[in-house]
């Protein structure tokens, strides 16, 4: 094994361009793998920051025109917050939006 390591070290010293490219590829690969693990860990593996996440409920509205479920209209959400205190402990909302990170 030590002979193989010495031979590999000698080969890497003799071809510095290959050594630099190999180190860059290894660095980028390890960095990308680490970044992906942190994203998966934060999104999938960690529990939600609520005491009892099994009691969370998602409520959608069905659009009359298309018949498809979608996010609630803002006024309907405000109505729900004032009228449904006996059913739900608390209500919250979230939204999705698309944007471009380029400068126009």
Biopython code that builds the backbone (N, CA, C, O; Angstrom):
import numpy as np
from Bio.PDB.StructureBuilder import StructureBuilder

atoms = [
    (1, "UNK", "N", (0.818, -1.191, 0.000)),
    (1, "UNK", "CA", (0.000, 0.000, 0.000)),
    (1, "UNK", "C", (0.865, 1.259, 0.000)),
    (1, "UNK", "O", (0.589, 2.205, -0.737)),
    (2, "UNK", "N", (1.904, 1.267, 0.824)),
    (2, "UNK", "CA", (2.776, 2.444, 0.864)),
    (2, "UNK", "C", (3.467, 2.643, -0.476)),
    (2, "UNK", "O", (3.719, 3.778, -0.883)),
    (3, "UNK", "N", (3.770, 1.567, -1.153)),
    (3, "UNK", "CA", (4.397, 1.669, -2.473)),
    (3, "UNK", "C", (3.441, 2.338, -3.455)),
    (3, "UNK", "O", (3.850, 3.179, -4.255)),
    (4, "UNK", "N", (2.180, 1.964, -3.388)),
    (4, "UNK", "CA", (1.180, 2.565, -4.270)),
    (4, "UNK", "C", (1.016, 4.055, -3.991)),
    (4, "UNK", "O", (0.909, 4.857, -4.919)),
    (5, "UNK", "N", (0.997, 4.420, -2.721)),
    (5, "UNK", "CA", (0.878, 5.835, -2.371)),
    (5, "UNK", "C", (2.082, 6.648, -2.843)),
    (5, "UNK", "O", (1.925, 7.764, -3.340)),
    (6, "UNK", "N", (3.288, 6.088, -2.687)),
    (6, "UNK", "CA", (4.485, 6.793, -3.171)),
    (6, "UNK", "C", (4.460, 6.935, -4.688)),
    (6, "UNK", "O", (4.843, 7.973, -5.229)),
    (7, "UNK", "N", (4.009, 5.888, -5.369)),
    (7, "UNK", "CA", (3.927, 5.945, -6.831)),
    (7, "UNK", "C", (2.906, 7.006, -7.265)),
    (7, "UNK", "O", (3.166, 7.769, -8.195)),
    (8, "UNK", "N", (1.745, 7.055, -6.597)),
    (8, "UNK", "CA", (0.722, 8.059, -6.922)),
    (8, "UNK", "C", (1.244, 9.465, -6.656)),
    (8, "UNK", "O", (1.019, 10.366, -7.463)),
    (9, "UNK", "N", (1.926, 9.665, -5.557)),
    (9, "UNK", "CA", (2.480, 10.981, -5.220)),
    (9, "UNK", "C", (3.495, 11.415, -6.278)),
    (9, "UNK", "O", (3.488, 12.568, -6.708)),
    (10, "UNK", "N", (4.354, 10.510, -6.691)),
    (10, "UNK", "CA", (5.342, 10.811, -7.721)),
    (10, "UNK", "C", (4.672, 11.179, -9.038)),
    (10, "UNK", "O", (5.096, 12.118, -9.712)),
    (11, "UNK", "N", (3.625, 10.442, -9.407)),
    (11, "UNK", "CA", (2.920, 10.718, -10.662)),
    (11, "UNK", "C", (2.241, 12.084, -10.605)),
    (11, "UNK", "O", (2.257, 12.822, -11.590)),
    (12, "UNK", "N", (1.651, 12.424, -9.472)),
    (12, "UNK", "CA", (0.996, 13.727, -9.343)),
    (12, "UNK", "C", (2.009, 14.871, -9.380)),
    (12, "UNK", "O", (1.704, 15.945, -9.898)),
    (13, "UNK", "N", (3.202, 14.656, -8.840)),
    (13, "UNK", "CA", (4.243, 15.697, -8.886)),
    (13, "UNK", "C", (4.759, 15.918, -10.304)),
    (13, "UNK", "O", (5.124, 17.036, -10.667)),
    (14, "UNK", "N", (4.789, 14.863, -11.099)),
    (14, "UNK", "CA", (5.326, 14.975, -12.449)),
    (14, "UNK", "C", (4.354, 15.642, -13.421)),
    (14, "UNK", "O", (4.785, 16.194, -14.433)),
    (15, "UNK", "N", (3.054, 15.602, -13.134)),
    (15, "UNK", "CA", (2.043, 16.190, -14.017)),
    (15, "UNK", "C", (1.244, 17.218, -13.204)),
    (15, "UNK", "O", (0.152, 16.912, -12.727)),
    (16, "UNK", "N", (1.783, 18.439, -13.044)),
    (16, "UNK", "CA", (1.116, 19.422, -12.184)),
    (16, "UNK", "C", (-0.237, 19.890, -12.745)),
    (16, "UNK", "O", (-1.140, 20.187, -11.963)),
    (17, "UNK", "N", (-0.401, 19.963, -14.047)),
    (17, "UNK", "CA", (-1.672, 20.384, -14.627)),
    (17, "UNK", "C", (-2.794, 19.422, -14.270)),
    (17, "UNK", "O", (-3.888, 19.843, -13.895)),
    (18, "UNK", "N", (-2.520, 18.137, -14.387)),
    (18, "UNK", "CA", (-3.507, 17.131, -14.022)),
    (18, "UNK", "C", (-3.823, 17.197, -12.530)),
    (18, "UNK", "O", (-4.975, 17.043, -12.125)),
    (19, "UNK", "N", (-2.802, 17.425, -11.723)),
    (19, "UNK", "CA", (-2.989, 17.517, -10.274)),
    (19, "UNK", "C", (-3.915, 18.672, -9.921)),
    (19, "UNK", "O", (-4.808, 18.522, -9.087)),
    (20, "UNK", "N", (-3.703, 19.833, -10.558)),
    (20, "UNK", "CA", (-4.544, 21.002, -10.283)),
    (20, "UNK", "C", (-5.989, 20.729, -10.696)),
    (20, "UNK", "O", (-6.918, 21.036, -9.949)),
    (21, "UNK", "N", (-6.180, 20.153, -11.881)),
    (21, "UNK", "CA", (-7.526, 19.856, -12.361)),
    (21, "UNK", "C", (-8.200, 18.833, -11.441)),
    (21, "UNK", "O", (-9.378, 18.982, -11.114)),
    (22, "UNK", "N", (-7.474, 17.806, -11.025)),
    (22, "UNK", "CA", (-8.039, 16.794, -10.131)),
    (22, "UNK", "C", (-8.441, 17.414, -8.796)),
    (22, "UNK", "O", (-9.500, 17.086, -8.263)),
    (23, "UNK", "N", (-7.622, 18.294, -8.253)),
    (23, "UNK", "CA", (-7.955, 18.953, -6.987)),
    (23, "UNK", "C", (-9.171, 19.863, -7.131)),
    (23, "UNK", "O", (-10.007, 19.920, -6.230)),
    (24, "UNK", "N", (-9.281, 20.572, -8.249)),
    (24, "UNK", "CA", (-10.435, 21.444, -8.480)),
    (24, "UNK", "C", (-11.712, 20.615, -8.587)),
    (24, "UNK", "O", (-12.737, 20.964, -8.002)),
    (25, "UNK", "N", (-11.642, 19.521, -9.333)),
    (25, "UNK", "CA", (-12.819, 18.661, -9.486)),
    (25, "UNK", "C", (-13.226, 18.061, -8.140)),
    (25, "UNK", "O", (-14.415, 18.015, -7.823)),
    (26, "UNK", "N", (-12.272, 17.606, -7.355)),
    (26, "UNK", "CA", (-12.576, 17.062, -6.033)),
    (26, "UNK", "C", (-13.182, 18.128, -5.122)),
    (26, "UNK", "O", (-14.145, 17.859, -4.405)),
    (27, "UNK", "N", (-12.624, 19.329, -5.150)),
    (27, "UNK", "CA", (-13.137, 20.415, -4.315)),
    (27, "UNK", "C", (-14.565, 20.776, -4.696)),
    (27, "UNK", "O", (-15.424, 20.921, -3.825)),
    (28, "UNK", "N", (-14.825, 20.922, -5.995)),
    (28, "UNK", "CA", (-16.180, 21.245, -6.441)),
    (28, "UNK", "C", (-17.160, 20.117, -6.117)),
    (28, "UNK", "O", (-18.293, 20.383, -5.717)),
    (29, "UNK", "N", (-16.746, 18.885, -6.282)),
    (29, "UNK", "CA", (-17.609, 17.748, -5.982)),
    (29, "UNK", "C", (-17.960, 17.670, -4.504)),
    (29, "UNK", "O", (-19.118, 17.454, -4.148)),
    (30, "UNK", "N", (-16.964, 17.844, -3.646)),
    (30, "UNK", "CA", (-17.213, 17.801, -2.203)),
    (30, "UNK", "C", (-18.082, 18.988, -1.788)),
    (30, "UNK", "O", (-18.982, 18.833, -0.962)),
    (31, "UNK", "N", (-17.825, 20.165, -2.348)),
    (31, "UNK", "CA", (-18.628, 21.345, -2.020)),
    (31, "UNK", "C", (-20.077, 21.195, -2.464)),
    (31, "UNK", "O", (-20.991, 21.548, -1.719)),
    (32, "UNK", "N", (-20.299, 20.676, -3.670)),
    (32, "UNK", "CA", (-21.667, 20.492, -4.166)),
    (32, "UNK", "C", (-22.405, 19.441, -3.342)),
    (32, "UNK", "O", (-23.587, 19.605, -3.039)),
    (33, "UNK", "N", (-21.722, 18.380, -2.985)),
    (33, "UNK", "CA", (-22.350, 17.341, -2.170)),
    (33, "UNK", "C", (-22.728, 17.884, -0.794)),
    (33, "UNK", "O", (-23.807, 17.588, -0.281)),
    (34, "UNK", "N", (-21.848, 18.668, -0.205)),
    (34, "UNK", "CA", (-22.133, 19.260, 1.100)),
    (34, "UNK", "C", (-23.317, 20.218, 1.019)),
    (34, "UNK", "O", (-24.187, 20.196, 1.891)),
    (35, "UNK", "N", (-23.363, 21.054, -0.009)),
    (35, "UNK", "CA", (-24.471, 21.995, -0.168)),
    (35, "UNK", "C", (-25.786, 21.248, -0.352)),
    (35, "UNK", "O", (-26.794, 21.628, 0.245)),
    (36, "UNK", "N", (-25.798, 20.205, -1.158)),
    (36, "UNK", "CA", (-27.029, 19.435, -1.373)),
    (36, "UNK", "C", (-27.472, 18.759, -0.087)),
    (36, "UNK", "O", (-28.669, 18.689, 0.192)),
    (37, "UNK", "N", (-26.519, 18.253, 0.710)),
    (37, "UNK", "CA", (-26.896, 17.626, 1.972)),
    (37, "UNK", "C", (-27.544, 18.640, 2.905)),
    (37, "UNK", "O", (-28.544, 18.326, 3.551)),
    (38, "UNK", "N", (-26.993, 19.853, 2.988)),
    (38, "UNK", "CA", (-27.584, 20.861, 3.862)),
    (38, "UNK", "C", (-28.995, 21.226, 3.430)),
    (38, "UNK", "O", (-29.861, 21.436, 4.279)),
    (39, "UNK", "N", (-29.243, 21.305, 2.131)),
    (39, "UNK", "CA", (-30.583, 21.615, 1.641)),
    (39, "UNK", "C", (-31.543, 20.473, 1.965)),
    (39, "UNK", "O", (-32.639, 20.714, 2.469)),
    (40, "UNK", "N", (-31.144, 19.239, 1.681)),
    (40, "UNK", "CA", (-32.005, 18.094, 1.967)),
    (40, "UNK", "C", (-32.243, 17.976, 3.468)),
    (40, "UNK", "O", (-33.357, 17.676, 3.897)),
    (41, "UNK", "N", (-31.218, 18.206, 4.260)),
    (41, "UNK", "CA", (-31.365, 18.133, 5.708)),
    (41, "UNK", "C", (-32.347, 19.179, 6.216)),
    (41, "UNK", "O", (-33.190, 18.878, 7.061)),
    (42, "UNK", "N", (-32.245, 20.397, 5.713)),
    (42, "UNK", "CA", (-33.130, 21.469, 6.181)),
    (42, "UNK", "C", (-34.563, 21.286, 5.698)),
    (42, "UNK", "O", (-35.505, 21.601, 6.424)),
    (43, "UNK", "N", (-34.736, 20.779, 4.480)),
    (43, "UNK", "CA", (-36.079, 20.702, 3.896)),
    (43, "UNK", "C", (-36.777, 19.382, 4.219)),
    (43, "UNK", "O", (-37.979, 19.374, 4.487)),
    (44, "UNK", "N", (-36.054, 18.283, 4.200)),
    (44, "UNK", "CA", (-36.694, 16.975, 4.296)),
    (44, "UNK", "C", (-36.480, 16.302, 5.657)),
    (44, "UNK", "O", (-37.424, 15.766, 6.237)),
    (45, "UNK", "N", (-35.265, 16.330, 6.159)),
    (45, "UNK", "CA", (-34.948, 15.513, 7.320)),
    (45, "UNK", "C", (-35.308, 16.140, 8.654)),
    (45, "UNK", "O", (-35.698, 15.422, 9.575)),
    (46, "UNK", "N", (-35.192, 17.445, 8.791)),
    (46, "UNK", "CA", (-35.497, 18.083, 10.068)),
    (46, "UNK", "C", (-36.996, 18.238, 10.247)),
    (46, "UNK", "O", (-37.739, 18.435, 9.286)),
    (47, "UNK", "N", (-37.422, 18.143, 11.495)),
    (47, "UNK", "CA", (-38.841, 18.303, 11.799)),
    (47, "UNK", "C", (-39.241, 19.768, 11.649)),
    (47, "UNK", "O", (-38.407, 20.670, 11.726)),
    (48, "UNK", "N", (-40.522, 19.977, 11.436)),
    (48, "UNK", "CA", (-41.031, 21.342, 11.339)),
    (48, "UNK", "C", (-40.906, 22.045, 12.682)),
    (48, "UNK", "O", (-40.969, 21.389, 13.722)),
    (49, "UNK", "N", (-40.731, 23.363, 12.687)),
    (49, "UNK", "CA", (-40.526, 24.079, 13.947)),
    (49, "UNK", "C", (-41.834, 24.354, 14.691)),
    (49, "UNK", "O", (-42.097, 25.489, 15.091)),
    (50, "UNK", "N", (-42.643, 23.326, 14.874)),
    (50, "UNK", "CA", (-43.902, 23.453, 15.589)),
    (50, "UNK", "C", (-43.943, 22.370, 16.660)),
    (50, "UNK", "O", (-43.299, 21.329, 16.530)),
    (51, "UNK", "N", (-44.697, 22.625, 17.706)),
    (51, "UNK", "CA", (-44.769, 21.661, 18.797)),
    (51, "UNK", "C", (-45.376, 20.332, 18.341)),
    (51, "UNK", "O", (-44.827, 19.271, 18.638)),
    (52, "UNK", "N", (-46.478, 20.377, 17.640)),
    (52, "UNK", "CA", (-47.156, 19.155, 17.221)),
    (52, "UNK", "C", (-47.506, 19.277, 15.738)),
    (52, "UNK", "O", (-48.635, 19.618, 15.383)),
    (53, "UNK", "N", (-46.521, 18.993, 14.875)),
    (53, "UNK", "CA", (-46.730, 19.208, 13.441)),
    (53, "UNK", "C", (-47.764, 18.266, 12.851)),
    (53, "UNK", "O", (-48.214, 18.492, 11.727)),
    (54, "UNK", "N", (-48.157, 17.223, 13.560)),
    (54, "UNK", "CA", (-49.199, 16.334, 13.041)),
    (54, "UNK", "C", (-50.572, 17.016, 13.058)),
    (54, "UNK", "O", (-51.515, 16.524, 12.438)),
    (55, "UNK", "N", (-50.687, 18.141, 13.759)),
    (55, "UNK", "CA", (-51.961, 18.857, 13.826)),
    (55, "UNK", "C", (-52.053, 19.989, 12.802)),
    (55, "UNK", "O", (-53.043, 20.719, 12.785)),
    (56, "UNK", "N", (-51.045, 20.146, 11.953)),
    (56, "UNK", "CA", (-51.083, 21.189, 10.930)),
    (56, "UNK", "C", (-52.072, 20.805, 9.831)),
    (56, "UNK", "O", (-52.198, 19.635, 9.468)),
    (57, "UNK", "N", (-52.765, 21.807, 9.314)),
    (57, "UNK", "CA", (-53.761, 21.582, 8.273)),
    (57, "UNK", "C", (-53.507, 22.571, 7.143)),
    (57, "UNK", "O", (-53.190, 23.735, 7.390)),
    (58, "UNK", "N", (-53.645, 22.113, 5.921)),
    (58, "UNK", "CA", (-53.548, 22.981, 4.756)),
    (58, "UNK", "C", (-54.944, 23.126, 4.167)),
    (58, "UNK", "O", (-55.610, 22.130, 3.882)),
    (59, "UNK", "N", (-55.386, 24.366, 3.985)),
    (59, "UNK", "CA", (-56.721, 24.622, 3.464)),
    (59, "UNK", "C", (-56.582, 25.329, 2.122)),
    (59, "UNK", "O", (-55.885, 26.338, 2.011)),
    (60, "UNK", "N", (-57.246, 24.796, 1.112)),
    (60, "UNK", "CA", (-57.222, 25.387, -0.222)),
    (60, "UNK", "C", (-58.649, 25.719, -0.643)),
    (60, "UNK", "O", (-59.615, 25.176, -0.105)),
    (61, "UNK", "N", (-58.760, 26.603, -1.597)),
    (61, "UNK", "CA", (-60.059, 26.906, -2.204)),
    (61, "UNK", "C", (-60.132, 26.242, -3.568)),
    (61, "UNK", "O", (-59.114, 26.052, -4.235)),
    (62, "UNK", "N", (-61.316, 25.899, -3.965)),
    (62, "UNK", "CA", (-61.530, 25.361, -5.312)),
    (62, "UNK", "C", (-62.085, 26.484, -6.168)),
    (62, "UNK", "O", (-63.122, 27.067, -5.850)),
    (63, "UNK", "N", (-61.389, 26.785, -7.258)),
    (63, "UNK", "CA", (-61.815, 27.856, -8.158)),
    (63, "UNK", "C", (-63.093, 27.448, -8.886)),
    (63, "UNK", "O", (-63.193, 26.333, -9.397)),
    (64, "UNK", "N", (-64.050, 28.338, -8.931)),
    (64, "UNK", "CA", (-65.324, 28.028, -9.597)),
    (64, "UNK", "C", (-65.151, 27.877, -11.107)),
    (64, "UNK", "O", (-65.841, 27.078, -11.741)),
    (65, "UNK", "N", (-64.236, 28.641, -11.671)),
    (65, "UNK", "CA", (-64.082, 28.612, -13.130)),
    (65, "UNK", "C", (-63.373, 27.354, -13.612)),
    (65, "UNK", "O", (-63.758, 26.773, -14.627)),
    (66, "UNK", "N", (-62.338, 26.929, -12.890)),
    (66, "UNK", "CA", (-61.556, 25.779, -13.358)),
    (66, "UNK", "C", (-61.824, 24.512, -12.574)),
    (66, "UNK", "O", (-61.570, 23.415, -13.072)),
    (67, "UNK", "N", (-62.332, 24.638, -11.353)),
    (67, "UNK", "CA", (-62.558, 23.463, -10.523)),
    (67, "UNK", "C", (-61.293, 22.917, -9.886)),
    (67, "UNK", "O", (-61.303, 21.821, -9.326)),
    (68, "UNK", "N", (-60.207, 23.669, -9.967)),
    (68, "UNK", "CA", (-58.923, 23.226, -9.414)),
    (68, "UNK", "C", (-58.666, 23.886, -8.065)),
    (68, "UNK", "O", (-59.013, 25.050, -7.862)),
    (69, "UNK", "N", (-58.052, 23.135, -7.133)),
    (69, "UNK", "CA", (-57.719, 23.743, -5.849)),
    (69, "UNK", "C", (-56.549, 24.713, -5.988)),
    (69, "UNK", "O", (-55.658, 24.515, -6.814)),
    (70, "UNK", "N", (-56.565, 25.752, -5.177)),
    (70, "UNK", "CA", (-55.497, 26.740, -5.211)),
    (70, "UNK", "C", (-55.497, 27.552, -3.929)),
    (70, "UNK", "O", (-56.282, 27.285, -3.020)),
    (71, "UNK", "N", (-54.626, 28.534, -3.855)),
    (71, "UNK", "CA", (-54.537, 29.342, -2.641)),
    (71, "UNK", "C", (-55.805, 30.167, -2.433)),
    (71, "UNK", "O", (-56.515, 30.508, -3.379)),
    (72, "UNK", "N", (-56.058, 30.469, -1.188)),
    (72, "UNK", "CA", (-57.251, 31.249, -0.836)),
    (72, "UNK", "C", (-57.053, 32.713, -1.196)),
    (72, "UNK", "O", (-55.939, 33.236, -1.165)),
    (73, "UNK", "N", (-58.146, 33.349, -1.532)),
    (73, "UNK", "CA", (-58.114, 34.788, -1.801)),
    (73, "UNK", "C", (-57.826, 35.518, -0.481)),
    (73, "UNK", "O", (-58.251, 35.058, 0.578)),
    (74, "UNK", "N", (-57.114, 36.642, -0.533)),
    (74, "UNK", "CA", (-56.769, 37.353, 0.705)),
    (74, "UNK", "C", (-57.979, 37.710, 1.558)),
    (74, "UNK", "O", (-57.921, 37.590, 2.782)),
    (75, "UNK", "N", (-59.067, 38.145, 0.942)),
    (75, "UNK", "CA", (-60.241, 38.521, 1.734)),
    (75, "UNK", "C", (-60.864, 37.300, 2.416)),
    (75, "UNK", "O", (-61.339, 37.394, 3.547)),
    (76, "UNK", "N", (-60.860, 36.162, 1.728)),
    (76, "UNK", "CA", (-61.383, 34.942, 2.353)),
    (76, "UNK", "C", (-60.530, 34.542, 3.554)),
    (76, "UNK", "O", (-61.060, 34.134, 4.588)),
    (77, "UNK", "N", (-59.211, 34.658, 3.418)),
    (77, "UNK", "CA", (-58.342, 34.342, 4.548)),
    (77, "UNK", "C", (-58.645, 35.254, 5.738)),
    (77, "UNK", "O", (-58.720, 34.789, 6.876)),
    (78, "UNK", "N", (-58.816, 36.539, 5.477)),
    (78, "UNK", "CA", (-59.142, 37.464, 6.568)),
    (78, "UNK", "C", (-60.479, 37.108, 7.210)),
    (78, "UNK", "O", (-60.629, 37.215, 8.427)),
    (79, "UNK", "N", (-61.438, 36.692, 6.412)),
    (79, "UNK", "CA", (-62.721, 36.251, 6.972)),
    (79, "UNK", "C", (-62.534, 35.017, 7.854)),
    (79, "UNK", "O", (-63.119, 34.932, 8.934)),
    (80, "UNK", "N", (-61.736, 34.077, 7.406)),
    (80, "UNK", "CA", (-61.502, 32.866, 8.186)),
    (80, "UNK", "C", (-60.852, 33.193, 9.528)),
    (80, "UNK", "O", (-61.183, 32.583, 10.545)),
    (81, "UNK", "N", (-59.919, 34.163, 9.534)),
    (81, "UNK", "CA", (-59.246, 34.486, 10.788)),
    (81, "UNK", "C", (-60.215, 35.067, 11.810)),
    (81, "UNK", "O", (-60.023, 34.878, 13.012)),
    (82, "UNK", "N", (-61.234, 35.759, 11.365)),
    (82, "UNK", "CA", (-62.187, 36.348, 12.313)),
    (82, "UNK", "C", (-63.305, 35.386, 12.690)),
    (82, "UNK", "O", (-63.885, 35.529, 13.766)),
    (83, "UNK", "N", (-63.628, 34.414, 11.847)),
    (83, "UNK", "CA", (-64.809, 33.578, 12.086)),
    (83, "UNK", "C", (-64.522, 32.160, 12.572)),
    (83, "UNK", "O", (-65.448, 31.483, 13.019)),
    (84, "UNK", "N", (-63.290, 31.687, 12.505)),
    (84, "UNK", "CA", (-63.044, 30.272, 12.798)),
    (84, "UNK", "C", (-62.142, 30.055, 14.007)),
    (84, "UNK", "O", (-61.397, 29.075, 14.032)),
    (85, "UNK", "N", (-62.178, 30.908, 14.984)),
    (85, "UNK", "CA", (-61.326, 30.740, 16.158)),
    (85, "UNK", "C", (-61.670, 29.483, 16.951)),
    (85, "UNK", "O", (-60.801, 28.935, 17.629)),
    (86, "UNK", "N", (-62.903, 29.018, 16.885)),
    (86, "UNK", "CA", (-63.271, 27.830, 17.646)),
    (86, "UNK", "C", (-62.767, 26.549, 16.984)),
    (86, "UNK", "O", (-62.619, 25.530, 17.659)),
    (87, "UNK", "N", (-62.502, 26.578, 15.682)),
    (87, "UNK", "CA", (-62.056, 25.382, 14.968)),
    (87, "UNK", "C", (-60.530, 25.278, 14.980)),
    (87, "UNK", "O", (-59.972, 24.226, 15.293)),
    (88, "UNK", "N", (-59.873, 26.368, 14.641)),
    (88, "UNK", "CA", (-58.417, 26.365, 14.545)),
    (88, "UNK", "C", (-57.820, 27.209, 15.666)),
    (88, "UNK", "O", (-58.369, 28.239, 16.057)),
    (89, "UNK", "N", (-56.692, 26.748, 16.167)),
    (89, "UNK", "CA", (-55.998, 27.496, 17.207)),
    (89, "UNK", "C", (-55.416, 28.781, 16.645)),
    (89, "UNK", "O", (-55.466, 29.826, 17.295)),
    (90, "UNK", "N", (-54.862, 28.709, 15.438)),
    (90, "UNK", "CA", (-54.267, 29.872, 14.798)),
    (90, "UNK", "C", (-54.261, 29.637, 13.294)),
    (90, "UNK", "O", (-54.284, 28.494, 12.836)),
    (91, "UNK", "N", (-54.229, 30.718, 12.532)),
    (91, "UNK", "CA", (-54.186, 30.621, 11.074)),
    (91, "UNK", "C", (-52.997, 31.411, 10.560)),
    (91, "UNK", "O", (-52.611, 32.427, 11.138)),
    (92, "UNK", "N", (-52.433, 30.941, 9.488)),
    (92, "UNK", "CA", (-51.333, 31.637, 8.841)),
    (92, "UNK", "C", (-51.428, 31.426, 7.347)),
    (92, "UNK", "O", (-52.185, 30.578, 6.873)),
    (93, "UNK", "N", (-50.670, 32.187, 6.623)),
    (93, "UNK", "CA", (-50.686, 32.070, 5.172)),
    (93, "UNK", "C", (-49.269, 32.144, 4.638)),
    (93, "UNK", "O", (-48.367, 32.664, 5.295)),
    (94, "UNK", "N", (-49.089, 31.627, 3.459)),
    (94, "UNK", "CA", (-47.810, 31.740, 2.763)),
    (94, "UNK", "C", (-48.110, 31.844, 1.289)),
    (94, "UNK", "O", (-49.208, 31.511, 0.841)),
    (95, "UNK", "N", (-47.138, 32.305, 0.541)),
    (95, "UNK", "CA", (-47.335, 32.453, -0.897)),
    (95, "UNK", "C", (-46.091, 32.083, -1.660)),
    (95, "UNK", "O", (-44.986, 32.066, -1.117)),
    (96, "UNK", "N", (-46.283, 31.796, -2.896)),
    (96, "UNK", "CA", (-45.172, 31.502, -3.796)),
    (96, "UNK", "C", (-45.125, 32.593, -4.847)),
    (96, "UNK", "O", (-46.155, 33.121, -5.268)),
    (97, "UNK", "N", (-43.931, 32.914, -5.257)),
    (97, "UNK", "CA", (-43.812, 33.891, -6.337)),
    (97, "UNK", "C", (-42.585, 33.572, -7.166)),
    (97, "UNK", "O", (-41.601, 33.024, -6.669)),
    (98, "UNK", "N", (-42.661, 33.919, -8.411)),
    (98, "UNK", "CA", (-41.533, 33.724, -9.310)),
    (98, "UNK", "C", (-40.886, 35.074, -9.558)),
    (98, "UNK", "O", (-41.569, 36.091, -9.675)),
    (99, "UNK", "N", (-39.578, 35.074, -9.636)),
    (99, "UNK", "CA", (-38.872, 36.307, -9.914)),
    (99, "UNK", "C", (-37.612, 36.007, -10.688)),
    (99, "UNK", "O", (-37.151, 34.866, -10.740)),
    (100, "UNK", "N", (-37.074, 37.017, -11.275)),
    (100, "UNK", "CA", (-35.850, 36.885, -12.046)),
    (100, "UNK", "C", (-34.741, 37.604, -11.310)),
    (100, "UNK", "O", (-34.926, 38.720, -10.826)),
    (101, "UNK", "N", (-33.601, 36.971, -11.227)),
    (101, "UNK", "CA", (-32.468, 37.574, -10.529)),
    (101, "UNK", "C", (-31.574, 38.390, -11.453)),
    (101, "UNK", "O", (-30.500, 38.828, -11.043)),
    (102, "UNK", "N", (-32.002, 38.600, -12.691)),
    (102, "UNK", "CA", (-31.188, 39.361, -13.634)),
    (102, "UNK", "C", (-31.566, 40.845, -13.558)),
    (102, "UNK", "O", (-32.676, 41.199, -13.159)),
    (103, "UNK", "N", (-30.653, 41.669, -13.935)),
    (103, "UNK", "CA", (-30.871, 43.104, -13.937)),
    (103, "UNK", "C", (-31.469, 43.506, -15.270)),
    (103, "UNK", "O", (-30.869, 43.207, -16.303)),
    (104, "UNK", "N", (-32.635, 44.178, -15.308)),
    (104, "UNK", "CA", (-33.267, 44.510, -16.587)),
    (104, "UNK", "C", (-32.503, 45.506, -17.410)),
    (104, "UNK", "O", (-32.936, 45.863, -18.506)),
]
sb = StructureBuilder()
sb.init_structure("model")
sb.init_model(0)
sb.init_chain("A")
sb.init_seg("    ")
for serial, (resi, resn, name, xyz) in enumerate(atoms, 1):
    if name == "N":
        sb.init_residue(resn, " ", resi, " ")
    sb.init_atom(name, np.array(xyz, "f"), 0.0, 1.0, " ", f" {name:<3s}", serial, name[0])
structure = sb.get_structure()
